[in-house]
Amino acid sequence: MAITVAAGYNIPAMTAALRSDALLFYAVATTSLLESAVSVTVERLGSLFADDPAVRRWLVDVWLPDELAHGRMTRSYVEDVWPEFKWVPAFAEFLVRYEPRRAAERWHPSLAMEALARCVTESEAAMFYHCLGSYTTDPALRALFQRMRTDEERHYEYFSELFDRYQAQARVGVLARLRAVLKRSAGLRDEDLACSFAPLNAHWAGPKPFAELTYRQYLERAGWLIRQFLPKDDVARMLYGPVRTATFVDRPLAAMLSVMVRRQYPNAA
């Protein structure tokens, strides 16, 4: 049997060891739910950037198709490797939790800060996909995560340039930028990731091929994954860019930010 997750990626029949990997299941499944719901964010950002047609076109023509492709490929992987898991009802439950939170989310005080929040989201996604690609023993899944990481880094560059453009007008101070980065990073863990994890233990047609994890246990394992596979320099390079000050404090600021973001996850510091 072969599993096709994207053009050119064929995965042979999964081994029992791969199916029994709880960390891999929860990581790929949460990714599939979040990436498949990107249209919610695109609609919200389209409203925010209503006066910037170029940004709206990029969101619809580039970002949305890329993210939805990530959702389709990771969903396909989950459904093929763990067919007992019922993805469709799990996604429906996830949306019930996720959509109202996004709709009620307080908009940032400036478009610069909105772009900064997106920088955090894209950079953390890229870094986590790097960790997952380094962790998995499946070469096809490794290639998929590498592709996704490359896409997220490209998206990060776009949002970073967008931040620079609007920051030239808004002139948001470095401490406000630093607080925004940490707040968005915590929100990714406590809101987005928590919403996507919530339905994962309920929607099974048969017994799980691994010991069920609580959300706290998953965060601990994700923290281990980050500690094992993510170079600190990568964290600093991507996250400190939008809070750089062009002064001698840049290097210690970047190092501090790297440590603080990593500490969002148990075992990652």
N, C-alpha and C positions, 0 to 999 in steps of 0.2 A: 504494500500500500504506500502511496506517496501523498504527501500533504503539500498543497500549493498555497503559499501565502502572498506571493507576488510574482510577476513575470520573471522567470529565470530562477526562482527559489523553490526547489523541490526538497521536501524533508522526508527521509525514510521513516518507516514505522518507529514510533517512539518507544524507548526502553522503559522498563518499569521504574528505573531510577529517576528518569526525567519526570514521569507522571507523578511520582511520589514527592517531588520537590515543592513543598508548600510555599516557600519564598518566591519561586518562579511563577507559580500559579497566581498568587495574589498580586505580584508586580505586573504581570502581563495583563491580567484581568482588569485591574484598576486603570491601567493605561488605555485599554480598549474602550472602557466606558467614558473616560474623560475626553479622549481624542474624538470619539464619535459624537460628542455633545458640543463641539466647537461652534456650531451655528448659533447657539445661544449667545456666545461671546461676540461673534461677528456682528450680530444684530445690535447688540449693545454698543460696541465700538463704532459701528456705522452711524448710530445716532449721535454719539459724542463728536465725531469728526465730520459732521454733516457739511461743514463749510470747507472741507478739504477733499475735493473729488479724487485727487490722486491717491490719497490714503484709502478712501472707500473702495476704489477700483482694486488696489493691491490686496485688501482684505478679502474681497470676493473672488478675484481672479487667481491669486497666488496662495494666500494663507489658508483659506477655507479648503480648497482642494487638497493641499498638502496634508493638513491635519485630518481630514476625513479619510484620506488614503491610509494614514497611520491607524486610524480606528478600524478600517476594514481589514487590514492585514493582521493586526493583533487579535481582532475578534475571530478571524478565520483560524488563527493558531490556537486560540483557547478552545474553540468548538471542536477542532480536530484532535487535539491532545487530551482534552478533558471533556469528552462528549456527554458525560453525565451532568455537566453543568449547563443549566438552561440560561443562555445569555440573554435572550429576548426579554423574558420577564424580569431578569435582574436589571437590565437597562431601563425598563419601564419604571421600576421602583427607584432606581437612581435618579431619573429625571424628575420624579415627584419631589424628591429632596433637593435636587440641584437647581432646577429652574427658578423656584421662588427665591432662593438665596441670591442668585445672580440678578434677578429683577429688583430685589430689595437692596442690593449692594449700594453703598454710598459712593457716589462718583467722586473722583479725586478733585481737589480744588483747581487744578489746571490741567491742560492737555499734556504738558510736560510730565507731570506726575503720573498721568495715566499711561503714557509711553514708558515711563520708568517701571511701573508695575508690570507691564508686559515684558520688559527686559528681564525682570526677576523670574517670571514664569518660564520664559523660553530658555534662560540659562540653566535653571534648575532641572528642566526637562532634559536638556542636552547632557548635563552631567550625570543624571540618573540613567539615561540610556547608555552612556559610556560604561557605567558600572555594570549594568545588566549584560551588555555585550561582552565585557571582560569576564563576567561570572559564568555565563552559560557554557555548557559543553557542546551545545548544538550549533554547528557551523552556520546553518541557514538562519537560525534565530540571531546569531551574532551578526551576520551580514544585515539582517533587517534592522537591528538596533543601531548599527553603524549608519545606515541610510537615514534613519530617523534622527540620529544625533546630528548628522550633517544638515538636515533640513532645519532643525531647531537652531543651530548656530547661524544659519543664513537668516532665519526669522529674527534672531536676536540682533544681528547687525542692522537689519531694517529698523527695528524699534529703537535701537541705540541712536541711529542717525536721526530718527524722528524726535527722540528726546532732545538731542543737541539742538535741533532746529527750533523747537518750542521753548527750550530752556533759555535760548538767547533772548527771548522776549519776557519769559516769566521770572528768570533770575532767582530760582529757588535755592535757598541756602544749603550748605553741605550737611548740617545736622538734620534738617527736614528731609533731605534726600536719604540720609542714612536711616532715619526712623522709618521712612516709607519702604525701603528695601527689607528691613527686618519685619515690618508689619506684613508685607506681602508674603514673605517667606513663611511666617507663622500661619498666615491664612491658607497657604497652599497645603500645609499639613493638617490644620484644624478644621478647615472647611472643605476644600476641593477633594483632597485625598480621603478624608473621613467619609464624605458622601459617597465616593466611589467604592469604598471598602464595605460600607454598611450592608449591601444586599448580597455579598459574595458567599456567605455561609448558609443562606436560606434556600437557594434555588438549585437543588440537586435532585436528579431522578434516581440516584443510587448513592451508595456510600462513597465518601471521598477517598481517594487513594493516598491521603496524607493526613496527619494529625491537624485538626482544625486550629487556626490561630485566632486569637483576639486581636483587636486593633493595636493595643499596646504591644503585644508580642510581635506583630508585623513591623511596627515602628522600630523595635529593638533590632530585628533582623535587617531592616533597611539601613539602620545606623551602622551595623556591622559591615554591610555591603559597601557603604560609602567609605568607611575607614579603610577597608581592604583595597579598594580599587580606584579611588578618586585622589589624584595628586592635589595637594593643597594649592599649588600654583595655578591649577586650572580654575579652582573656585575663585581665587583672588582676581585672576585675569578677567573673567567675565563679569563678576559681580561688582568689582570696584570701579569699572569704567564710568558708569553714570554718576558716581559720587566723587570722582577725582577732583582734586583741588589745584593742581598745577603748582604745588608747593612741596617743601621737604617732608610734609606729613603724609604724603601719598602712600609710601611703602608701609609704614606702620598701620595706617588706616585700612589698607587692603588686607593686611595680615589679620587685623582685628575682625574685620567683616567676615573673612573666611572662617575664622574660628566660631564666631557667633552664629553664622548660618549652619555650620556643621552641627552645632550643639542643639539645633532644633530637633535632632533625632538622637535618641538614646544610643550610646555606644559609638557615635560617629566622631566625637571630639578627639 
